[in-house]
Amino acid sequence: MARDRRPKGKLVRKFGENIFGNPKFDKLLNNKPYPPGQHGMSRKKVSDYGIQLKEKQKLKIMYGLLERQFRNLFKKAERMKGVTGDNLLQLLESRLDNTVYRLGLASSRSQARQLVLHRHITVNGKIVNIPSYTMRKNDVIQVKEKSRRLTVFHESLKSVRADNMYPWLNIDKAQLKGEYLYAPLREEIPVNIQENMIVELYSK
């Protein structure tokens, strides 16, 4: 499966924020709060198109999607009722790999994707190895029984500060289990994105 292989540290510096959520990148941004490259300190004015493109790239990279996957998801968001930008973020958040990450069972979305692909995760008692699987109301996510001793899950959960960090999820740390209660509202999704810019970009 094709993936974006660019160094994550450079991507974080490019966007000026920790888009991957890993604490190690906070330290990197503190030490190097400017874009990579010899012209990183320049303050060139960015056009509207440049801003739109940057927002799309940031969101795409943040959730680990390639261009075709992202475009298909956008088309699906357009067909749904409601605001297209809100729908897009809702679809991204409802992916299985993202849900595993949000529950704290993985320290990053890329790690969550690998755990799903390696058949460590069940949905409603059945193994699901498709990272893009769309969660539905009241779906139950759990680490399969044979995988519950793996240190990766327990180490990841140590960084989860509360049992209900996200209102659309229920977390049971002891059982390595969670429940997807409902599709989150835009104001509940903690991403620094101007989704209207992405909608404008694709509307041209």
NORCOR-V339435 format. One line per field, one symbol per residue. phi: phi as a letter, one per 30 degrees, with the letter a starting at -180 (. if undefined). burial: # if it has 24 or more other C-alpha atoms within 12 Angstrom, else .. Layout:
phi->???
burial->???
This chain:
phi->.dbdcdedddddddciaddcideddddddddbdaddjdceddbddcdddddddddddddddecicdeddddddddddddddjdedddddddddddddddddddidbdaddddddddddicccbhicdbccededdbeidccaddedcddddedddddddddbdbdbddbcbbddchbabcdadddedcddbdbcdddddddddd
burial->.......###############..#..##....#.................##############....#..##..#......#################################..#####...##########..######.......###.##.#...#..#.######..#####.###.#..#.#.###.###..#..
